[in-house]
Amino acid sequence: MQSGGDCSNGFHGDNHRELAWEDKQVAGLSSFGRAKRRSRGGARDPKGNLPNGLRVSDQPGEHKLLETQESPAPCTDFDVAYFHSYAHVGIHEEMIKDRARTETYRQAIMQHQSFIQGKVVVDVGCGTGILSIFCAQAGAKRVYAVDASDIAVQAKEVVKANGLADKVIVLHGRVEDVEIDEEVDVIISEWMGYMLLYESMLGSVITARDRWLKPGGLILPSHATLYMAPISHPDRYSHSIDFWRNIYGIDMSAMMQLAKQCAFEEPSVESISGENVLTWPEVVKHIDCQTIKIQELDSVTARYKFKSMMRAPMHGFAFWFDVEFSGPASKNSSATSVASGSSSVTSSGEGNPKKRTNPSDALVLSTSPEAPPTHWQQTIVYFYDPIDVEQDQVIEGSVTLSQSKENRRFMNIHLEYSSAGRSFVKESVMR
Ligand SMILES: C[S@@+](CC[C@H](N)C(=O)[O-])C[C@H]1O[C@@H](n2cnc3c(N)ncnc32)[C@H](O)[C@@H]1O
């Protein structure tokens, strides 16, 4: 694990800003977050009973493969439910309204126009087709827009309505299963889940890369980095736990144990500000999309060692990520680099392009507490009770993120903590 401390590590230590993504969400969608929607709303029932009353075997266009050594990962009932959750308009509305996300992708495509013009592109998980259309607008000769969800039906219509049916070929199926009879120059994909790795879509990008990408081809985004940092969040604790001490003059503290269990057992996707963060973050995992192997994603372990920069009650750890769009273009060009950057940025409002001052001047989409808010927010692994830490106190341990055996879209989090003679382990599952 690298230690944090400079401005290229996904965190900028001053210029604190409150985030209020939830407040900006469409009414009725606030508890319908991106991955929660898939797993809590759709993918939980292994028998395949979906929220709309359908069973997985009723879903059109789905088939299961026998697992052989050469076969791609089989399409499980959980996967079917996962794809089904992406057929809902709300999830696409939420992603497209996330301007930091969508604008950065568009700018990345435009910045790499010279690598896209006249070239063949695959959009892994095209959804409504938005990124495929950006690529077509950037001059791609052909774009294969692949999605296993029924949203592909709408993507086809959108492509047609924009007069791009001759350029954008929508393939309704899994990247693991569809056939493309040519090599491609570029892969584009928006695959990141909460805490980067939740929902395990990166494996499908790797599959696409290994099936179709020409040697030296471009992958956007090119790199991804997951960070963690200890946090203090007294407001959250008092809002969810201390609240029970005195309700209308009644001592309801007997509720507190249950409240802790319910609030803090699972990781929580929420927005924090830079003021909540006790010290510089550390890198949990850095991914080079050109070289990463699927097996590396089964389980990721990192050791951490922080020194608290202040005396405070510590409530747990926050996780966030950034992705970088650096192809050969950004290495050679001095094109204006725009990002909802994780490092040296000037704040000028949600979704506005930011000048990033990292050495390669690459475009970065950051979900750091200090970057413009995104629908990913941050993911917090809370302790059940706060721990008082002193300034300069060392906090160390390890974190292991692994795909759940129950459902590979879920993520097990094993957190080992040790500080000032006290140590414990917290196990949680992101469902
Ligand atoms: C996060 S959404 C991105 C949608 C769109 N590219 C955008 O940026 O708005 C991911 C999409 O990938 C699709 N997807 C995930 N894994 C896939 C796979 N293995 N094969 C085909 N589609 C997949 C999902 O159905 C979903 O529509």
The ligand as an SDF file (V2000), in Angstrom:
LIG
                    3D

 27 29  0  0  0  0  0  0  0  0999 V2000
  -23.1480    1.5850  -15.2000 C   0  0  0  0  0  0  0  0  0  0  0  0
  -24.1700    1.2130  -16.5620 S   0  0  0  0  0  0  0  0  0  0  0  0
  -23.5070    2.2750  -17.7930 C   0  0  0  0  0  0  0  0  0  0  0  0
  -24.4900    2.5850  -18.9010 C   0  0  0  0  0  0  0  0  0  0  0  0
  -23.9860    3.5560  -19.9560 C   0  0  0  0  0  0  0  0  0  0  0  0
  -22.7320    3.1220  -20.5420 N   0  0  0  0  0  0  0  0  0  0  0  0
  -23.8050    4.9370  -19.3670 C   0  0  0  0  0  0  0  0  0  0  0  0
  -22.6650    5.3400  -19.1940 O   0  0  0  0  0  0  0  0  0  0  0  0
  -24.8070    5.5960  -19.0810 O   0  0  0  0  0  0  0  0  0  0  0  0
  -23.5420   -0.3730  -16.9600 C   0  0  0  0  0  0  0  0  0  0  0  0
  -24.3190   -1.1420  -18.0430 C   0  0  0  0  0  0  0  0  0  0  0  0
  -23.5450   -2.2810  -18.3550 O   0  0  0  0  0  0  0  0  0  0  0  0
  -24.3930   -3.3740  -18.5750 C   0  0  0  0  0  0  0  0  0  0  0  0
  -23.5820   -4.5750  -18.3430 N   0  0  0  0  0  0  0  0  0  0  0  0
  -22.9490   -4.9270  -17.1940 C   0  0  0  0  0  0  0  0  0  0  0  0
  -22.2610   -6.0600  -17.3730 N   0  0  0  0  0  0  0  0  0  0  0  0
  -22.4550   -6.4470  -18.6740 C   0  0  0  0  0  0  0  0  0  0  0  0
  -22.0130   -7.5440  -19.4500 C   0  0  0  0  0  0  0  0  0  0  0  0
  -21.2200   -8.4840  -18.9380 N   0  0  0  0  0  0  0  0  0  0  0  0
  -22.4240   -7.6320  -20.7340 N   0  0  0  0  0  0  0  0  0  0  0  0
  -23.2410   -6.6910  -21.2680 C   0  0  0  0  0  0  0  0  0  0  0  0
  -23.7040   -5.6240  -20.5700 N   0  0  0  0  0  0  0  0  0  0  0  0
  -23.3110   -5.4990  -19.2900 C   0  0  0  0  0  0  0  0  0  0  0  0
  -25.5380   -3.1710  -17.6090 C   0  0  0  0  0  0  0  0  0  0  0  0
  -26.6980   -3.8600  -18.0310 O   0  0  0  0  0  0  0  0  0  0  0  0
  -25.6730   -1.6350  -17.6400 C   0  0  0  0  0  0  0  0  0  0  0  0
  -26.6480   -1.2330  -18.5660 O   0  0  0  0  0  0  0  0  0  0  0  0
  1  2  1  0
  2  3  1  0
  2 10  1  0
  3  4  1  0
  4  5  1  0
  5  6  1  0
  5  7  1  0
  7  8  2  0
  7  9  1  0
 10 11  1  0
 11 12  1  0
 11 26  1  0
 12 13  1  0
 13 14  1  0
 13 24  1  0
 14 15  1  0
 14 23  1  0
 15 16  2  0
 16 17  1  0
 17 18  1  0
 17 23  2  0
 18 19  1  0
 18 20  2  0
 20 21  1  0
 21 22  2  0
 22 23  1  0
 24 25  1  0
 24 26  1  0
 26 27  1  0
M  CHG  2   2   1   9  -1
M  END
$$$$
